[in-house]
Amino acid sequence: MSDMAVAGTTGTRPPGTGAHRTGAPGAEQADAAEHAVPLRLPAVFVPAPLPREGRILLWDPDGPQPGSPPETAPPPAGAPPVHTALTVVRPHGAGARRRTAPALSLPIDLALPHLVRARHDPAAHPATACWGAAALHALRLAARGRLLPGLTATGHDAWRAGPLDPDDIAHLRAIAAALPAEGHAVPLPGPGPLRLPEPEALLRAFLDAVADTLPRTPAAPHTAGKPFAHRTAQHLPAAHDWAAEVAAGMDAGVRISLRLDLSAYDLFDAGPADAGAGAADTAGREPARRAGAAVVQVHSLADPTLVADAAALWADEADTAFGPRARVDAALAVRRAARVWPPLDRLSAQDVPDVLALSETEVSDLLGVAATRLAAAGVAVHWPRDLAHDLTATAVVRPAPGSATDGTGFFDSEELLRFRWQLALGGDPLTDTEMDALAEAHRPVVRLRDRWVLVDPALVRKARKRDLGLLDPVDALSVALSGTAEVDGETVEAVPTGALAALRDRITAGVSPAEPPRGLHATLRDYQLRGLAWLDLMTSLGLGACLADDMGLGKTVTVIALHLARDHRAPTLVICPASLLGNWQREITRFAPGVPVRRFHGPDRTLDGLDGGFVLTTYGTMRSAAPLLADRSWGMVVADEAQHVKNPHSATAKALRTIPSPARVALTGTPVENNLSELWALLDWTTPGLLGPLQSFRARHARAVENGEDEEAVERLARLVRPFLLRRRKSDPGIVPELPPKTETDHPVPLTREQAALYEAVVRESLLAIETADGIARRGLVLKLLTSLKQICDHPALYLKDGTPPGGGDRLAARSGKLALLDELLDTLLAEDGSALVFTQYVGMARLITSHLTARAVPVDLLHGGTPVPERERMVDRFQAGATPVLVLSLKAAGTGLNLTRAGHVVHFDRWWNPAVEEQATDRAYRIGQTQPVQVHRLITEGTVEDRISEMLATKRALADAVLGSGESALTELSDRELSDLVSLRRGA
């Protein structure tokens, strides 16, 4: 019996399974006990009157019988593990007989860890392994909270395992079927033939013993005398009825559910048993109308497929598998459910608790919280199978009858659009007659289209008050694009129909590249043709558009092509900064020869005799001449560098809004510089009213988007804005491959009045001197003339050497058209996070530019011939690292030997007579290692010698070859007449 040697100890327990005992042995004994329990022996469970006092005994079938009498009983329940003699039943010949075997008796709390270990111990006896499976099952039930309080037969407190669902019962039965005879070999007490306990009943008692042990934790001494917490039995005779009901609910193995029958409208007679569902109340009001009935169903927990109506159970028509207590158990289940939902109390007054008549209020209650509470109590509510739950309401915008079905001319109509609720069943809209019937219904469930339909009271209110007002076309389009609308302070789904839906589909479907229009002398790239098609679509629908392409992607030529494609006799008005007037005129003349173009600028401006074509003006002129411009009929108004009107409260923006046009196009590379209010300003000019009032736009869209708080708000704004703004970057797929590696652009710049006066005076005086000179003296005078004129074209201060005038950088820019245009270019490319090289052949001009940009807080460095080599290297490093986005360089000092691939833009502030020198300077950025397209900008003063040289280089190859070969020296050989023609200022260019 060395295997049975064990100290009296509680051993090691899982959390919550131990019970406090006085005089418990030390940890050394516990460890010894854990390893000495002989799991190779079969285990049996011996129940006790108090479930927690049951014992697990491991007995030795082959051990010698102790000297104690066979009738010796096991040790008292709850005692520490001890050796004992156990009476068991063993096979004997063809029968069986009692015999006594040595055994080790363990209380439940100590036995649990050993049984759990035996479940996966290959040396454990099969009977012990089965009890290990039962122990795991009991622990899992406790972990799920499947513990119910009750009383023993003697009225003492005891926990029991339950309620058990079908899976729990099936698992219990599987363990019972696998239990060997040795696992339940202790005979039942009493006279008569030998009887062994049924394995399933014994396992059920074991589950109860574990359930009664676990809650009685070591904290029990602090709750001494408390029922269901302390180990000492508590006698509770007064709780007998309560315990009986709990036990019935646990042991009966039935539950109830309610099946709703809605075909019983107004078919129930009022009576004493139905006072709550139809009898007239004491105030004399009419009985509540019947809305249906709840039929009680009874379900077997042991067999989920077994279900019957309570009426059949009481009429003895149900399957006998429910058991003899099924009626009592079902009645008790109804009583428990009535505590959750009081209307079920009326069933208790009926002889058979089978059918409960329901009022409309009660049906409504079951649609909401009542069903949730009943479900939590285990009582399901079953609605009719054909009950429709898919009645929905959507805010719908309907155009006026007769609107064009394709959306064309939608905004020509002055009729307002109807905004109303539309109810639908299963996605199929209800007719007005059906919605009227629904609006008059006062029931939570109605009969509609031969179906029972579940009706939310909120939907009934929408059916009663369908009309939500009228919308003008722009507001309706805003609703259609965003898919939402504000109704009573709530954002709801909104759906367009008819012509409005067609319009939405057209402007959101995307476009295919357009065909180049007749009269366009340019080859448009694929992305430009798509942009043309998009602009043509938007303007043909009476909508505005914002073309927000990066610098250098061809916004100007795209708009010229749009003018030709629209084929309107009314002229197009282009408003731009003064520095871009020349560029627009040159581009129009180049790409649309024969199209009239007029500058509306300067003191001699006029619109007399205007007939089609283009009219070019500046923002300043537009602001002062807005009434005159507003009186004209324009086919299209274009705002170039439209960020000039990003402040909607500025005088310029207000003046621009007064000029009417059926088509408005904004051009900008930076639609948003600081906040979304700037985007609102642009789109509210192109399509007035689209985004609503600024204050509402800020509240609904801008704050949530700018704060990054609401992803849905970002998507909602994107759906609304995306069709009206075409934003393309050089890095976009499909654009970079189409761009040449280097794009060169000449920017015509007007002279200021000061520049023009100086220019004419120098030309007049110099030509007089040159006419009377010859030889080397003449050549010297010509070179001096050319130098003076180029300096005047750059900036009067460079020629006069008067430095920076009082008044700061703005005053400096006002004296030079080139410096003003440089500001425009740098503002745009810096907003795009670009970098630029600015070349000039004059160090003095480089210093003026640097001083000016520094005054404007633009980070800038100056590199010239006098820059020390270490500082030169530091400048290059800062530029390449992005710390300095603008680097000003003198042409000769920086024309070779530098790698400046950070630059995506190269600006030639003045023209070098030999283009090869310019190309070498450009190659500081356009070289091996460059990964982005390079934009080359050449600033050319209009009507001057710079302008004339540029034309000659492009058109007169003979003179171009001469200039390429020897530069300015070739010009000294021109005749007086040729020289005069070269340098004379041409006005009106």
Secondary structure, 3 states (H helix, E strand, C coil): CHHHCCCCCCCCCCCCCCCCCCCCCCHHHHHHHHHHCCCCCCEEEECCCCHHHCEEEEECCCCCCCCCCCCCCCCCCCCCCEEEEEEEEEEECCEEEEEEEEEEEEEHHHHHHHHHHHCCCCCCCHHHHHHHHHHHHHHHHHHCCCEEEEECCCCEEEEEECCCCHHHHHHHHHHHHHCCHHHHCCCCCCCCCCCCCCHHHHHHHHHHHHHHHCCCCCCHHHHCCCCCCCCCCCECHHHHHHHHHHHHHHHCCEEEEEEEEHHHCCCCCCCHHHHHHCCCCCCCCCCCCEEEEEEEEEEECCCCCCEEEHHHHHCCCCCHHHCCCHHHHHHHHHHHHHHHCHHHHHHHCCCCCCEEEEEHHHHHHHHCHHHHHHHHCCCEEECCCCCECCEEEEEEEECCCCCCCCCCCHHHCCCCEEEEEEEEECCEECCHHHHHHHHCCCCCEEEECCEEEECCHHHHHHHHCCEEEEECHHHHHHHHHHCEEEECCEEEEEEECHHHHHHHHHHHCCCCCCCCCCCCCCCCCHHHHHHHHHHHHHHHCCCCEEEEECCCCCHHHHHHHHHHHHCCCCCEEEEECHHHHHHHHHHHHHHCCCCCEEECCCCCCCCCCCCCCEEEEEHHHHHHCHHHHHCCCCCEEEECCHHHHCCCCCHHHHHHHCCCCCCEEEECCCCCCCCHHHHHHHHHHHCCCCCCCHHHHHHHHHHHHHHCCCHHHHHHHHHHHHHHEEEECCCCCCCHHHCCCEEEEEEEECCCHHHHHHHHHHHHHHHHHHHCCCHHHHHHHHHHHHHHHHHHHHCHHHHHCCCCCCCCHHHHHHCCHHHHHHHHHHHHHHHCCCCEEEEECCHHHHHHHHHHHHHCCCCEEEECCCCCHHHHHHHHHHHHHCCCCEEEEEHHHHCCCCCCCCCCEEEECCCCCCHHHHHHHHCCCCCCCCCCCEEEEEEEECCCHHHHHHHHHHHCHHHHHHHHHHCHHHHCCCCHHHHHHHHCCCCCC
